[in-house]
Amino acid sequence: MIRTIIFDLDDTLIWDKKSIGTAFDRTCRYAADKAAVDAAALELAVREAARALYSSYDTYDFTQMIGINPFEGLWGSFDDPGEEFGRMKEIVPAYRREAWTNGLRALGVDDPALGGELAGRFIEERRNAPFIYEETFDVLDRLREDYQLVLLTNGAPSLQREKLAITPELEPYFDRVVISGAFGRGKPDESIFRHVLEETGTGASEALMVGDNLMTDILGAGRAGIRSVWINREGKKRLPDVTPDYEISRLDQIETILKEMR
């Protein structure tokens, strides 16, 4: 019998891709007015520049292990304890400026001052664009009556906490919030799932993991012996080596699965 439901955060409960996309769109439209560039082309160029820069830093292996992507690096403060986070905090101001400046250069605009301005503007636009899937609160309202709810999210504690702070209605639903950057390992490492089980006094057979990412949420849950629900809103293909126990396209479909499992 399921006692504890473990939820991923990004693109499971909150719509992080839409938030990032909205911040890019607003920032690039501003740049289009300032420098006569195509907004959509600039977004593609900055995304490419950000990925290239991000993977070149000596912090890259750490960000991969904790689960921090290049676009989170464009707005997170990384004001967290630890040597690696300290290094990231040192790097990100230049990283942001260079990503936007290099994106402009790719379109023939050499303007580091504008690049710096856009870097700062993107941070504010992302903070002003929190999106939550429309069914999230209704589902959590019903589930919390019968289950212990846990939030298990990859990322820097400061950044994940900021996401929760700008969607303040969300955190009160959860008995515990576990963030990979505070634990020291990220999904799909089995240890972080075992940590959740120990902290909640839950057996693996009594837990259910719900997440959108096959390679972190579903793979890691399987390693820990936890059954999983893959929320596949975009109709992605399954991977040959990662098999969720259940697949849904909307969060509210989890209730049907839970009824079947009783």
Secondary structure, 3 states (H helix, E strand, C coil): CCCEEEECCECCCECHHHHHHHHHHHHHHHHHHHHCCCHHHHHHHHHHHHHHHHHHCCCHHHHHHHCCCHHHHCCCCCCCCCHHHHHHHHHHHHHHHHHHHHHHHHCCCCCHHHHHHHHHHHHHHHHCCCCECCCHHHHHHHHCCCCEEEEEECCCHHHHHHHHHCCCCCHHHCCEEEEHHHHCCCCCCHHHHHHHHHHHCCCHHHEEEEECCHHHHHHHHHHCCCEEEEECCCCCCCECCECCCEEECCHHHHHHHHHHHC
